[in-house]
Amino acid sequence: MKTKIRENAVSGWSFEEPLERFARDFLRFTVEKLALDVAPPCAGVLIMSDDSSWETLMHAVELDGLHDLRGAKAVTIYMPSTLEQRVRLSTELQRIRAGEYDRFLDYEALICVRSPQLDDNMLQVAVGLYYAIATSCIHLVILAKASVGGIGVVKGYEKPALAMMNDFFSTMTPDQFAARYGPEPS
């Protein structure tokens, strides 16, 4: 059961749902662009609402064997396909996002993004947010093609991801992009 999260709303605008739509479309675009014979994984976008929830997520990821997560902008989790394994991960997510235990059971993957600092340059914030999701999608497609569960960390800008993101943006006008992937009134 998927629910719309009101917690990730700024001044009456919800941005988690359009970001999930962006991730879904970018995953399909990535599979087509790389000409891979794999179905794009069903991914949910989880905006970490505060530093405390981000740190809890980082601790859970560190326990999984990843180190040096300083400066991470996003974490991609490609989950094994059994319901039992998804339930186990959902138990961990319950500590981060209480009350949303079943929200992520339908997904094969999660893209966890640090909540943007809205007092910064808004264009820079938006580009960083979409870039983190786009790069996470590329990681997810690679994990899906390999048919293995795993965790990817987005720390900085990578030229191949920037090129693919530019290719994606060139498929529509800025107004079309804003209408499809911009924040929605909540």
C-alpha positions as CSV (number, residue, x, y, z in Angstrom):
1,M,0.0,0.0,0.0
2,K,1.6,3.3,-1.1
3,T,0.8,6.5,0.6
4,K,1.6,10.1,-0.3
5,I,3.9,11.6,2.3
6,R,2.9,15.0,3.5
7,E,6.0,15.3,5.7
8,N,8.0,16.1,2.6
9,A,6.1,19.1,1.7
10,V,7.5,22.6,1.6
11,S,5.1,25.6,1.8
12,G,2.2,23.5,0.7
13,W,4.0,21.7,-2.1
14,S,4.7,18.0,-2.2
15,F,7.8,16.8,-4.0
16,E,8.2,13.1,-3.2
17,E,5.6,11.9,-5.7
18,P,6.9,13.9,-8.7
19,L,10.4,12.7,-7.9
20,E,9.2,9.1,-7.9
21,R,7.7,9.8,-11.4
22,F,11.1,11.2,-12.5
23,A,12.9,8.1,-11.2
24,R,10.5,5.8,-12.9
25,D,10.9,7.6,-16.2
26,F,14.6,7.9,-15.9
27,L,15.0,4.2,-15.1
28,R,13.2,3.4,-18.4
29,F,15.3,6.0,-20.3
30,T,18.5,4.5,-18.8
31,V,17.6,0.9,-19.9
32,E,16.8,2.1,-23.4
33,K,19.8,4.4,-23.7
34,L,22.2,1.6,-22.5
35,A,20.3,-0.9,-24.7
36,L,20.1,-3.4,-21.9
37,D,17.9,-6.5,-21.8
38,V,16.5,-5.9,-18.3
39,A,13.3,-4.6,-16.9
40,P,13.7,-1.3,-15.0
41,P,13.3,-2.0,-11.3
42,C,10.3,-0.5,-9.5
43,A,11.8,2.2,-7.3
44,G,10.5,4.4,-4.5
45,V,12.0,7.7,-3.6
46,L,12.5,8.4,0.0
47,I,13.4,12.0,1.0
48,M,15.1,12.0,4.3
49,S,13.3,14.7,6.2
50,D,16.1,15.7,8.6
51,D,19.7,15.1,9.6
52,S,18.7,12.5,12.3
53,S,16.9,10.2,9.8
54,W,19.8,10.6,7.3
55,E,22.3,9.6,10.0
56,T,20.2,6.6,11.0
57,L,20.2,5.5,7.3
58,M,23.9,6.1,7.0
59,H,24.5,3.9,10.1
60,A,22.3,1.1,8.6
61,V,24.3,1.3,5.4
62,E,27.6,1.3,7.2
63,L,26.6,-1.9,9.0
64,D,26.1,-3.4,5.5
65,G,29.9,-3.0,4.9
66,L,30.1,0.4,3.2
67,H,32.5,2.9,4.7
68,D,33.4,6.5,4.1
69,L,30.0,7.8,3.5
70,R,30.9,11.4,4.2
71,G,29.4,13.8,1.6
72,A,26.9,11.2,0.3
73,K,24.0,12.9,-1.5
74,A,22.0,9.7,-2.1
75,V,21.9,6.1,-1.3
76,T,20.5,3.5,-3.6
77,I,19.3,0.2,-2.2
78,Y,18.4,-2.6,-4.6
79,M,16.5,-5.2,-2.6
80,P,16.4,-8.9,-3.1
81,S,13.1,-10.0,-4.6
82,T,11.7,-12.1,-1.9
83,L,9.0,-10.6,0.3
84,E,10.7,-11.9,3.4
85,Q,13.8,-9.8,2.6
86,R,11.7,-6.8,1.8
87,V,9.9,-7.1,5.2
88,R,13.3,-7.3,6.9
89,L,14.4,-4.0,5.2
90,S,11.0,-2.4,6.0
91,T,11.6,-3.1,9.6
92,E,14.8,-1.1,9.4
93,L,13.0,1.7,7.5
94,Q,10.4,1.8,10.2
95,R,13.0,3.3,12.6
96,I,13.7,6.0,10.0
97,R,10.1,6.7,8.9
98,A,7.7,5.6,11.6
99,G,4.2,4.7,10.4
100,E,5.3,3.8,6.9
101,Y,6.1,0.1,7.4
102,D,4.3,-1.2,4.4
103,R,4.9,1.7,2.0
104,F,8.0,0.2,0.5
105,L,7.1,-3.4,0.3
106,D,5.9,-2.9,-3.3
107,Y,9.3,-1.6,-4.5
108,E,12.3,-3.6,-5.7
109,A,14.6,-0.6,-4.9
110,L,14.8,2.6,-2.9
111,I,16.5,5.8,-3.7
112,C,17.1,7.7,-0.5
113,V,18.0,11.3,-0.9
114,R,19.1,13.8,1.7
115,S,16.5,16.5,2.2
116,P,17.6,19.7,0.3
117,Q,18.7,22.8,2.1
118,L,16.1,25.2,0.8
119,D,17.9,28.3,1.9
120,D,20.5,27.7,-0.8
121,N,20.3,28.7,-4.5
122,M,17.1,27.0,-5.6
123,L,18.4,26.1,-9.1
124,Q,21.4,24.5,-7.5
125,V,19.2,22.6,-5.1
126,A,16.9,21.3,-7.8
127,V,19.7,20.2,-10.1
128,G,21.4,18.4,-7.2
129,L,18.3,16.6,-6.3
130,Y,17.5,15.4,-9.8
131,Y,21.1,14.6,-10.4
132,A,21.2,12.4,-7.2
133,I,18.1,10.5,-8.3
134,A,19.4,10.1,-11.9
135,T,22.7,8.7,-10.8
136,S,20.9,6.4,-8.4
137,C,18.8,5.2,-11.3
138,I,21.9,4.3,-13.3
139,H,23.3,2.4,-10.2
140,L,20.0,0.5,-10.0
141,V,20.0,-0.5,-13.6
142,I,23.5,-1.9,-13.3
143,L,22.5,-3.9,-10.2
144,A,19.3,-5.1,-11.9
145,K,21.3,-6.2,-14.9
146,A,23.7,-8.1,-12.6
147,S,20.6,-9.6,-10.8
148,V,22.2,-8.9,-7.4
149,G,21.0,-6.9,-4.4
150,G,23.2,-4.1,-3.4
151,I,23.8,-0.6,-2.2
152,G,25.1,2.3,-4.2
153,V,26.2,5.7,-2.9
154,V,26.1,8.9,-4.9
155,K,28.8,11.3,-3.6
156,G,29.6,13.7,-6.5
157,Y,29.0,14.5,-10.1
158,E,30.1,11.8,-12.7
159,K,30.5,12.8,-16.3
160,P,28.6,9.8,-17.8
161,A,25.6,10.5,-15.5
162,L,25.6,14.2,-16.4
163,A,25.7,13.3,-20.1
164,M,22.8,10.9,-19.7
165,M,20.8,13.4,-17.6
166,N,21.4,16.1,-20.3
167,D,20.1,13.6,-23.0
168,F,17.0,13.0,-20.9
169,F,16.3,16.7,-20.4
170,S,16.7,17.3,-24.1
171,T,13.7,15.1,-24.8
172,M,11.3,17.8,-23.4
173,T,10.9,21.5,-23.0
174,P,11.5,23.1,-19.5
175,D,7.8,23.7,-19.2
176,Q,7.0,20.0,-19.9
177,F,9.7,19.0,-17.4
178,A,8.2,21.3,-14.7
179,A,4.7,20.1,-15.4
180,R,5.6,16.4,-15.1
181,Y,8.3,16.4,-12.4
182,G,7.9,19.7,-10.5
183,P,6.4,19.9,-7.0
184,E,2.7,19.6,-6.7
185,P,0.3,21.4,-4.4
186,S,-0.6,19.2,-1.5
